[in-house]
Structure formats: structure tokens, C-alpha cells
């Protein structure tokens, strides 16, 4: 289980595979100078809410992996996550599609 930490205070624990895909999307967005929201569901131990952070080039983020090897990346999952990051609702983790699935999102970032 890996961890995404934001500004040294807020974090979410994620599977290493999911974290690697999120890191790729975040890096691509920030490389282009495109800030966005990233939202996740909070762990039930701290409530049943959600957390949203504004990801921008000046923020401090740390991607910590449990395993030592980088998992293979699924291009379709990266594209789906990137589409979400481009919506007003922002990036959120969705289930990994198979290599042949095509996922479509409306302008609000909802699956069609």
C-alpha cells in the first residue's frame, strides 16, 4: 500500500498500482501548467467523508510506494484519469479499465 501526501498534512493510502497511475496523470497536468482538484474518499476510520485538494505547481506532494518495482502502466486508465482531471470536478480514482475498455465522461466528470 502506497501513500499520496499533500502539503505534509493530508494523505491517502492507495494501492501502489493506482498510485503509479495517479502520479503519471499529476505529473502530466503540472508539466503543462494545469492545476486541478484531486478528490478521494476518506478512510472509514476518520469518517465517511471525502477530501479534495487543489493540485498546483507550487504545492508539495510526495508519492511513497511500498514495493520497490514500478508496476506496468495501463494507457487506457491514464487516459481516463486524465479526462477526469480536465473536468470541473477534477481527478478522482476510478476502477482500472481493461486494456480494451473505453470510458466516456461528461463535462461534470461523470461516467456516461
C-alpha positions, 0 to 999 in steps of 0.5 A: 500500500502506497501513500499520496501526501499533500502539503505534509498534512493530508494523505491517502493510502492507495494501492501502489498500482493506482498510485503509479497511475495517479502520479503519471496523470499529476505529473502530466497536468503540472508539466503543462501548467494545469492545476486541478482538484484531486478528490478521494474518499476518506478512510472509514476510520476518520469518517465517511467523508471525502477530501479534495485538494487543489493540485498546483505547481507550487504545492508539495506532494510526495508519492511513497510506494511500498514495493520497490518495482514500478508496476506496468502502466495501463494507457487506457486508465491514464487516459481516463484519469486524465479526462477526469482531471480536465473536468470541473470536478477534477481527478478522482480514482476510478476502477482500472479499465481493461486494456480494451475498455473505453470510458466516456465522461461528461463535462461534470466528470461523470461516467456516461 
